[in-house]
Amino acid sequence: MPSIPRSAAVAAVVAAALAAGLLAGSSSAAADAETADTGVRIHDIQGTTRTSPLVGQQVKDVEGIVTGVRTYGSSRGFWFQDPQADADPATSEGLFVFTGSTPTVATGDAVKVSGTVGEYVPGGLSSGNQSLTQISKPAVTVVSSGNALPAPVTVSAWSVPSAYAPEGDPAAANSINALPLEPRAYALDYYESLEGSNVRIGTSRVVGATDPYSELWVTVKPWENPTRRGGARYGSYASQNTGRLQIQSLVPTAQQPFPKANVGDVLSGTTEGPLDFNQFGGYTITARTLGTVTDRGLERESAREERRGELSVATYNVENLDPSDPQEKFDALAKAVVENLATPDILALEEIQDDTGAKNDGVVSAEQTVRKFTEAIVAAGGPAYEWRTVDPENNKDGGEPGGNIRQVFLFNPERVSFTDRSGGNATAATGVVREHGRAALTLSPGRIDPANTAWEASRKPLAGEFVFRGRTVFVIANHFGSKGGDEGLTSHHQPPVRSSEAKRLQQAQAVNAFVKQILKAQRSADVVVLGDINDFEFSQTTKALTDGGALYPAIKSLPRAERYSYVYQGNSQVLDQILTSPSIDEFSYDSVHINAEFADQNSDHDPQVLRFRP
């Protein structure tokens, strides 16, 4: 799933926020700010909704105890908390103070803070994210040091409600911002009622592996939609998994390395610190005290070899592979093909970049990329795969500028043959004809309907004819549009806006129509549609692919606890799929979990393997 590198995304967000100003509390808001009465407490600032009743106002000498200090990153500042809580469970007693530079306070300091109350939206207003209530442009007075911290609120399976969020207000574009918080009814309201407060969790299972940005995900609800290997499965739009929390550390990694954890490991002991809200995951414990990781020994899976008469077909997103990548990446991916995927007869690859990678120089050929990969497979003990693809037009298929990602077919010529039908290029559309009573493609390899606006700035499907034991098999490799631009589950719009779905729906309809052409020409045709569909098995995208019974999503043949190929923000979910035509009514299917659940990844996707007898 192509995406902007996170470091660049952070920089872009910071720049945009500075250019546009915060929702409130920016330099422009501060100039015109009214002054609130002295004696304002933190819970007065936080209020009983997601936005402060004092937004845009100057406050003076707000008292509290410092509970955490962030000395790194673009959002430096500290949290402080009123040790004398009010009786309202909807009002948080903690608050973030944005200093912009390294704070001069320490945990345990009693402080008085004056400044401007604001609502900062991580990611900018267009992200749909909830806002973080904060004080900016602060004047801070340290009254005393070494004070005991306010007792943390324990976040547990019993304290977090099972309902995720209230329905948004239709009169406010389905926003929940102005709705009174109901922390005993909804998980998002519960977490919001603790925004900025000192919280703790006990021993909790890891549901999202440590990532390159020194963070992981846990669940405080071990029974909530568990996968067989320890994750939390996202099986419908209504199963958001309310017990998920992101964990970061307030201690810079240069001073204390962040622990490496895989899904199913356990974060043991107490993790404690202020509850933050950020762009990349929403509610996050910024840990002052971090538990220790207990390794539960998660192992990478291996698919079985095909049995006599079986054809094996697989899909694997290799995450922007190009010749400049370290040889170690090629070797690791190749080893996975041989040892974990059991050298499938046909392998559809996604995110193969051109021969110069993301260098924007007009090169579109990927021959060097594919040759380097196939040679690595041979070196790992695999077969000498041959390949077919269609080079895209320069910078017309999305992904990294200049990278020209595309799908590629690898096939083992000792097991399967490819039927070449010449003439395929970036703009030529393959079609379906009937020859000798059977369906055939006009171009093989060829692209499906490349002029369709559904494929604008997106990868066009690659179709090919293969022959296995005298039987033709049509394979269509896909990489649908990404989810970039969709709002997160913690959006202030409930339900969140999923704007990217419209394009994938059109793409699915185009592929479904093409499959129906094949089946019209030959009702018994074996058709395999596979790739990075970038959407869930329960989505409208998948429903459109299967319209009229043309295809069946093979991942639905697995037990529910095994249906996933990707882990995002602690949710194990389906993005990669293989779908089959009605003639393929008996098959064996594996989602081979070798990447998504692990801190050390060769790709962020898990490959999928289908075996059947044509």
N, C-alpha and C positions, 0 to 999 in steps of 0.2 A: 504494500500500500504506500505509494510515494507520498512523502511529506516533507515539509520544510525542516531542516535540521533544528533541533530544539534551541541551541544557543543562538541561532539567527532569529528564531521566532521570538525569543525573549527580548533580544535587542530591538526587534521591530515593534513589539508591544510597548516597550518602555518609550521608544521614540514617539509612537502614536499617542500614548497617554500624555506625554509632555506637550505634544503639539495641540491636542484637542482639549487638554485639561482633564482633571478628574471629574467624575460625575458631580462631585461637590468637594470642596476642600482644596482645590487647586489654587495656584497663585492668584488667578483671576477672581476666584470666589472669595479669597481671603481679603482682597482689597475692599470689597463691599460688605464684609461680614458684619452682622450685628453682634453685639456683646450680650451674652447670657448673664444672668445673675450669678454672683459668687455663691459658693455652697453647692454647686452642681456635683452630683455623684456619678460614678461610672454607669450605674444602671439607668440613670436619667438620660445619659447620652445614648446608651444602647436601645432603650425603649422596648416596646412589645411587638414591633414588626421588624422586617429585615433592614429597614432604613431608619436612621436616627431622627427623632423629632427635633433635634437641634442642628440638623445638617446646615452647613454654611455659617454657623454662628461661632463667635469667639467664646471660649470658656476659660475660666481663670482658677488656678490653684485647685485642680482636681486631684484628690488624694488617692494613694494606693501604694501597694508593695510590688516592686519589680519581680516578676516571675520568670522572665526569660529575656535574653539579649541576643539579637542576631547581628553578627559582626561581619558578615560576608554577603555577597550577591548584590542585586540591584534594589532590594527592599530592606535596607538596614534600618534597624530600630529596636524597640523593646516593647514588651507587654507588661502591663501593671494591673493590679487587681485590688478591689476594695475588700478588705477583710471583714467588713460589716455588711453582709448581704441583706437585701430586702426580702420580703416574703413572697415575691412574685416569681414563679418558676420560668416565666417567659423572658425575663430581663437578665442578660448576662452581666456578671460582675467584673469581667475582664475586658481589656481594650488594648489595641495596638497603637503605638506612637511611632510615626514614620519620621526618622531623623535625616535620612538620606546619606549620612556619613556614619562612621563608626560611633555608636553611642558611648557616652562617658559614664553611664550608670552601671551598677552591678546587681546581680540577683540578690534579693534580700534588702535592697535599699528602699526606704520609705521616701516617696517623692511627692512633690506637688507639680502638676503639669498645667501649663496654659498654652493655648493654641487654637487652631481652627478645626472644627468637627467636619469631617468629610466622609464620603462614600466612594471608595476606590474600587473600580471594576477591573479585576485582573483580566488581561486580554482585550480590554477596550469595550465600549458599549455594544459594538456589533457582535461580540462573542456570545451574548446572551447570558453570561455568567452573573451569578449573584454578586453583590458588592460587599466589600469589607469595611466596616465602620472603623474609623481611625481618627487620631489627632495628628495634624501636620503642622509644620513650621512651629515646633514646640519651644517653649522656654521651660526648662526643667530645674527644679530646686531639690537637692538631696537633703532631706530632713535628718535622717539617721541611716545607719547601715547595720547589716548583720541580723535583720529581723527574720523571724519565722515566716515562712510562706503560708498563704492561705491554703487550707486543706484542699487537696485535689478532689474533683468530682470523679467518681468511678464510672466509666463507660463500660457497660456489660451487656450480655445477651438479654438481661431482664430490664435494663433501663432504656434500650433503644426500641421504639415501637416497630411493629411489623409492617405497618403501612408506610410507604416511602414518602409521599408528598401529597398535599392537598391539590385539588383541581384549581388551575389558575382562574383568575377573574376574567370572564369573557369581555367585560367592558374595558379591560386593561390589556388586551391582546394576550390573554391567558397568563398574565404575570401574577406571581404570588407575593411580590414585594410589599404590597400594602395590606395584605391579609394579617390579622392578628395571629401571632405564633401559638400553636397548640402542641407544646413539647411532649405531652403525654399521648398524642394521637398520631403524629407523623415523625418519621426519622429525620427528615431535613429540618423540620421545626425544632426538634430536640437538639440537633447539632448547632443550629443557629442560636438557640438560647444559651449555648455555651461558647459562642464565638469569643475568642480572646481569653477565655478562662483557663485556669490551671486544671488539667484533666489527667487521668491515668487509666491505663488498661492493664489487666493481668496477662498471664500467659495466653497467647493467641496464635492461631495457625496462620502461616503465610499463604496468601492467595495470589500474590503478584511478586515475582522474583525481583531481587535487587537490580536496579537499572543503572545505566552509566551516569545518572545524575544523583546517585547516592540516596535512593529512596526505595521503599518497598511497600507492599500492601498486606494488611492482615484483616481477618474477620473476627469479631467478637461473638459471632453466632456460628459455632462449628457445625450445626445441623442445617444451615440455610443453603439449600441447593448444592450440596457437595458433589464434586466430581470424584471419580474413582481414585484419582491420584492426589487429592487434597486441595483442589481449587474450589471456586464458587462459580457455578455455571449460570450464564445469562441465557435463559431458555425462552424468554418472552419479553415484550416491552414492559410487562408488569412485574417482572422478577429482577428488580434492580440490585438485590442483595443489600439490605439495609445495614448489615453489620460491617461492611467494608470501611476501612480507614487507611489513609496514606500515612506513612511514617517517614519523617525526616529527622535529622539531628541538628541541634544548635551548635554542636562542636564542629569546627571546620575539619574536613577530612585530613588536612595536613597535620593536625594535632592528634586526631583519633580516626583511623580508617573506619569507614562505614561497613558494617558486617555484610558478607555475601550470603544470600539466602535463595533457595529455590522454592517453588510452590510445594506445599506439603511440609516444609520445615516448620519449626515452632519458634516464635519469639518468646523466650521464657523469662519469667520474672516480671518486674514492674517496668513499664515505659510511661514516663510522665513528662508533661510540659504543656505550654499553651496550645490551644486549638486554633489553628490558622485556617484561612481559606485562600487557595491559590488557583492560578490559571490551569495548572496541569493536574487536576484531580479533585479540586474542591476542598472539603474539610480534611485537614492534615494535622496530626500531632507533631509539633516541632519539639522534639524530645530533648529535654534537659538531662533526663536519665533514660538511658536506652537499655532495654533488655538484651539478653544474649541469645544468639541463634543456636538452636539445637538441630543438628543435621538429621533428617529422617531418611536419608539415603535414596532419594529419588533417582531412578535410572532411566536412561533413554531407551525408548522402545525400538523393536525391530519387527518388520513385517515378515511373514513367512514367504518362502519361495512358492512360485506358481506350481500347481500340480499338473499332471499329465493332461494335455489338451486345453489348459487354461492360458488365456492371454492376460498379461498384467499391464495396466495402464495407470500412470501416476501423474500428479501435478505437484510442482514445487516452485514457490516464489523464492528466488535466490538473492533478493534484496540488492538491486543496483550493482550487479556484478560487471566488472570491466577489467581489462588487462592490467591496470595499475594497482588493483587490489593486491594485498600481500599473497604470496604463493600459499601461505598457510590457510587463507580463506578458501582458495581453490581446492587445496588438499582436503580440508575438512568437509566441504560440500561433496567432493567426490567420494570420500570415505562413507559419507551418509548414504549416497546413492548405492554403493556396493553393499555395505554392511547393514544399514537400517531399512533400505527400501528393497533389498534383494534384487538389484539390477533389473528394474521393470523393462518389459519389452518396448514400451512407448512411454516417454517421459516428456510432458509439456512443461517448459520452463517459463516463468514470468520474471520480468525485470532484468532481462539481459540487456546491458547497455552496449553502445557502439564501441568501436575499437579505440577511441580516445576518451571514453568515459564522459564525465560532465564538462569537459572542455568544449566550449561552444564554437566549433570550427567548421561546421558543415559536414563532417564525416557522419555517415549513416550505417555503413557496413559494420557488422558484428562478427565477421569471420574470425578475427584474432581472439575475441572473447570466447567464442564457442570452441575454437580449436584448443585453446589453453585449458578449458574445462574438460573437454573429452579426453585430452591427453592425461589429465590428472586422474580421470576415472580409470583409464587403462593402467596407470601407475599404481592405483589402489587395488588392482586385481579384477577390474570390471571389463566388460566387452568394449570393442572398438565401435562406439556408437557413431552412426551417421546422423546428419541433421538436415532439416529443411526449415526455412523461414522466409518471410517477405520483409525487406527493409522498408522502414517507414519514411515518409517525407521528413525533412529536417524540422525538428521542433514542432511537429504537428500532433504528437501523440501524448503530450503531458509528461509528467515526471520531472526530474531535474533538467533544467535548461541545458541543451547540448548533449544530454545523455541518450536520448532517443531509445528509451526502453521499448522492448517488444517481446512477443512470445516466440518460442523456438521449440520445434519438435526434435527430440532425440529418439532414435530407434535402433534396436539391435538387429543388424542385417542377417544375423544367423538365425533369427527367430521370426522376423516379420519383414515384409517388403513395402516400399512406398511406391504408390502409383503417381508418377509425374505427369502432369498435364500443363504444358508450358503456357506462358503469357501472363503469369501473375506478377503484379507490381503493386506499389503503394496505393494507387488510385483505381485499379481494375477490380471489379466485383466478380467473384466467382458465382456461378449459378448451378442449377441442378437440371440434368437431362435424364432421359430414360434410354438406356442402351441395352439391347438384348434382354429386355424385360426386367432390367435392374437399374437402380439409381446410380448416377455418376456425377461427379463435379466437372464443371467446364474448365476450372483452373485448380490445380493441386500442386503445390500449396497455393491457396488463394485467400483473399480477405472478403469478409461478408459485409456487403453494403457500405463500403467505406465512405461514400458521399453523404450518408445519412447524418443529419445534424446531431443525432444521439452520440456520435463518435467524435464530435469536435473536441480537440485537446484531450483525447482519450485513446487508449489502445484499441485498434480494430481487431475483431476476432480472426483467428487464423484457422482455416479449415484444410484438412488433408484426407486423402484416401490411403488406407493401409490394407494390406492383404495378409491374413494369418491362416495358414492351413487351407488356402483356397477360398477363404471367406473374406469379403470386403467389410472393413470397419471404418466408419467415418468418425473422425475425431476433430473436435472444434475447441481450440485453446483460447481462453478469454482472460482478460484483466480489466474488469469493469472499473468505472470511475470511483475514486476514493471517497471516504467519508469526510474529507476536509471541508470545513465550513459548517458542519453539523454542530448543534449545541450539545454540551455535555449533559449527563444525567442530573447534575446539580444545578442546571439552568434555573433562572428565575421564571422562565416560561415552563409551565407544567400542563400538558406534556411538552418536552423540549421540541424545538423546531429541527426537523431533519431534512434540510433543504437539498442535500445531495441525492436523496432518494429519487427525485424526479428524473434525473439523467439515467440512473441505473435501471429504473423502470422502463424507460424507452429502449435502453440497450437490451434488456431482457426480452422485450417484445420483438426486437429485430432478430435476435438469435432464435427465439421460439418460432417465428415465422419461417426462418430458413430451415429449421428442423422439420417443420410441417411440410415444406416443399420436398424434402428427401423422402419423408414417409408417404407423401402422395404418389411419388414416383415408384416407391417400393415399400409397401406396408411393413414388410418384415426386416427392413434395413436395421443394422446394428449401428447406433449413433451414440457417441460418448461426448458429452459437453462438460468441460472441466476448466479449472483455473482458479484464480483469485477473483471471486465474484464480489468480494468486498461487501457482502451482506449476509444476513442471518438466514437460517433455514426456515424461519417463520415470517420472513419479510415479504412485502409485496413484490420485491424483485424476484424472489424464488417462486412465488405464486405465478408470476408472469412467465417465467421460464417453463413452468410445468403446465401452462394453460392447455386445455383440451386433452390432457393425458399424454402430451407429446414426450414428456420427460418425467423422470422420478428422481428426487434428491436422495442419492444413495446413503448419505450420512444419517438419514432417518431410519436406516436399518440397524443402527447401533443403539445400544441402551442409552437412555437420556444422559446418564452420567458420563458418557464417553463422547458426546457430540460437541466437539470444539476443535479449533485449529489455531487459535490466537488468544492471547491474554491481554486485556486492555483495562488498566486501572482496577486490577483485581478481579475482573470478570472474565471467565473462560467462555469463549464465544466462537461461533462459526463465521469464518470469512471465506475459507477455501472449500470448494465443493466439486464433486463429480456427480453428474446427472446422466441417467441412462434412458434409452428409448424402450418402448414396451417389449420388444423382442428379447431384451436382456433381462429376463425375469428371474434368473438365478445368478447370484454373484456373491463374492466375499469382499468386504470393505474394511479398510483400516484408516483411521486418522492416526498417523504415526508421530507420537509426541516426542520430539527430539530437540525442540528449540524453545517454544513459547513459554514453557514453564521454568526455564533455566536462566540463571544469571549470566552464564557463558553461552552465547548464541552464535550460530553461523548464519542465521536468518531470523527474522521475528515471526515467521510463519512455520507451521507444521505441515509437512507434505501429506498427501492423501494417495492411497493406492486402492485400485479396483481390480479384481480378478474374476474372469468369467470365461465360459466356453462359447465362442461364436457359433 
